[in-house]
Amino acid sequence: MTWVLVIIAIIIFLFVSSKKEENIRVAKQGGVKHKYGTLIAYLLSSHPKMETQKLNTDSITMAVIEPGVRTEFSIRHGFESVSVFWSHHSTGYGRHRLDWTFPEFQSQEEMINEIEDDIAAYEHKLLF
């Protein structure tokens, strides 16, 4: 039993250390807001009322909150990757969610194109 706890403690320590190093590396690149600036600017411009809700070392959350509707995008930097999460909740259409994971240095324009295409296809399926 003691060995299991030691192994778990070592794994947790290694993960936390690696995550801290990754956050420092992203901070040296200007933080998530700078590193993914093109993607963030696009998402903020996707709706006139889209606003930044939360900004951390490794993530940003943007949302539009209106009566009966909430649309949210989150960008989270991982280990050599970036994940984008889209969620939409409305009284008329219910809850919906899509997510993407891209290599950290993939073109942000390519990320935007894939996100646009997937959301458009999803909305088309939902409406027709």
Secondary structure, DSSP 8 states (H G I E B T S, - for coil): -HHHHHHHHHHHHHHHHHHHHHHHHHHHTTHHHHHTHHHHHHHHHTSTT-EEEEE-SSEEEEEEEETTEEEEEEEEE-SSEEEEEEEEEETTTEEEEEEEEEETTS-HHHHHHHHHHHHHHHHHHHH-
